[in-house]
Amino acid sequence: DTTPDSKSERMINRELTNRTTNELPGYNANPYDEAGWVHNELFESYYESSSKPTSVSDIISRVQALADANPNFNSIKTATYRAVSAERINYILEHKNTCVADIIAASSLTSKGKVSLSSFVNSLIVTFDTESNCDVLYKFVTDYEKVVLEDSLLTARDKQLILTTTSIARHSTYLAKKKPKKNTDPDWTILIVHIAAALDGAEYGLAESITEGLVAGIVSN
């Protein structure tokens, strides 16, 4: 199926009307931006909760329980939702240096989409490591998203996968730089693992991208 999920798009557009239009780190031009919003809601819920499991399977269960209790997550979760795979998370964590390249190569992106996303991810990681200003990071990601949205050679599927991944990357990087870090908060220096998992999950849908990206980020800490 090369067409974006119509249920997801309908729900996202409805949900986004409930957001403040200029609220950061949102970017309303991205039709898949609900992915980033819900990802951060679940991120906040996870780190506010008292129980923080340590095994991959227990972290998956905890994230899924929080997701199932979140109405915004349920509005984009489809009937064919695929649960996060512990095996997949372990694979990504064991291949930190190559997981993004491997996942992009194996994805359903076109050749042009693969080159575009690879270049962006490599640049984002360098920028994230050297830039402490969340607004600079925000602009870096939205400038790329604008290019993707206007590129007529990228397919609808390319745009769905790329923009779902960039939404989660933009929201997480902004949150990481914007919020004063508490001792209980994770260190998002392992951004690469997060992005790889978000893209891996995006192959199946928006909801999968959110939960897989979040689980990978938590486990890598």
N, C-alpha and C positions, 0 to 999 in steps of 0.2 A: 504494500500500500504506500504509494508515493504522495498521497494528499495529506495535508495537515488534518488532524483530528477535529472534525467540525464541532463536536460536543465541547472539546477543550476550548476552541476559539470562542464559541458562543458564551460559555461560562466565564472565560477570562474577561471578555469585553464587558460583560455585565458586572463582574466583580470590580473591574478597574474603575467603573463609574462611581463606585463607592469610596475610592481612594481620593485624597486631595490631589488635584491634577499636577501641582508643582512640588509635591512632597518627595524629598530625596530619601533614598537613592533611586527612586523610580524613574522610568523613562517611558512615557506613554506611547511614543512612536513604536516601541517594540511590542508587537501583538502577543508575545509570550511572556510578558513581564510579571505575570502572576507567579511564575515559577520562583523568581527571586524573592518576592514578598512573602510567599508561604514558607520558603526555605528559611528565611530569617525569623519568622514567627515560631517555627519548630525549633530552630537553633536556640532562641531565647527560652522557650519552654523547657528544653532539655537541660540547659545550664542553670535554670532556676529551680529545677526539681532536686530533691534531696538524694534520690537514688541514682548513682552513676555507675552502671555496670562496667565490667572490664573485658569480658570475652566478646568476640565479634558477634556470636549468635545472640547474646543477651542485649548487646547494644542495638542490634537490628530489631529485636522484639520491643525494646523500649521506644525507639524512634517510631516504629510502626504504631504502637499504642498511642503515642502523642499525636501522630498524624491522623489516626482514626477518630480522635477526639476533636480534631480541628475542622470546623465547617468549611473553611476556604479550601482545605486540602480535599475534602470530600466532594466539593463542587467540581473539581477537575479530575478526580480519580475516575477512570472508566471501568466498565464491566470486565475488561480484559486485563486489569491491573496485574502487574507481575512483581511479586515480592522481591526485596533485595536478597541477592545470593551471597552467602558467607564465602563461598568458594571464589566468587568474582572479586569480592573485597580483598581477600587474601592475595589473589593474583596481582591486583593493582598495587597493594602495599609491598609485595615482594619484587615488583618491577618499577620502582619509583622513577628510575632514570629513563625508562623506555615506554612506560604505560601510555602516555599521551600519544606518542607517535604510533604505537601499536593500535590503540583504540581508534584514532583518526583513520589509519590505513584500512582497518577492518570495517569501518562505518559505511553507511549507505550514502554518504556524501559523494558528490561528483568529484572528478579530479580537481576542478577549479575550487570547489568548496573545501577540499582537503588542504590544498596549498594555502588558501586564505585563512582558514582556522589555525593551521600550524604556525603560520607567521604571526598571527595575533597572539596566540598563547605564549610563544617564545618571548615576544616583546612585553607582554603583560607581566610575566614572571620577573624580568629584569626591572621593569618600572616599579613593581610592587616592592622589590627588595631595596630600591634606591630612593623611593618617594614616600614621604611620611604624610603628605597632605591628601586627605580623602577626596577633596574637590578636584585635584589634579588627576587622581586615579579615575574618578567618575567621568571626567571629560575624555580621558584616554579611551575608556570603554565605549562611551556613547558616540564618540567620533567614528569608531570602527563600526558600530551598529548602524549608523547613518549610511556609511558606505555599503554595507551589506543590503540594507533595505532598498537602496537605489540601484543596485547592480542587477541589470536585466538578464545577465548570463547565469546567475545563480538560480537554481530551481526552487520551487516552493518547499520541497523537502530540505534542501540545503539551508534555506532561511529558517525553517522550523528548528532544525538541529543546532545551528549556529546561534540563533537568537535565544533559544532556551538556555544554552550553555553560558552565553555572555550575560544573561540576566542574573543567573546564580553567581557568576564570577563578580559582577558589578556590585550586587547587594552584599556579598560576603567581604569583598575587599574594602568596601566603604565602611561597613560595620567594624571591621578589624582595625581600621585607622581612626575612625571617628570616636569610638567609645573609649573612655579611660579603662585601661586593662585591670581587671580584678584578678586576684590570685587564682580564682576558680575558673577564669576564662581560658579558652584554648589559645595556642599560638598558631596563627594561620600561615606560618612560614612554609608549611607543606602544602602550598596552594596547588601545586601540580597534581597531587593525588585527588584533591577536591574537584578540579576541573575535569580530570580524566573520568572520574566516576559520574559526574553530572552528564557528560557527553554519552557515556556508556548507557546510562539509564534513559537518556533522551531518545535513544533508538526505539524504545517501547512506549514512551509517552512523557508528558509533563510531570505527572505524579511520580513516576519512576526516577526521573532525573533529580527531583527534589530529595527523595529518600535515599537514593544511592549516594548522591553527592554529600549529603549530611552525614551518613554513616561513615563514609570514607574519611571525612574531615575529623570526625570524633575519634575514630579508631587510630588514626595516624598521630593523634596527640596522646 
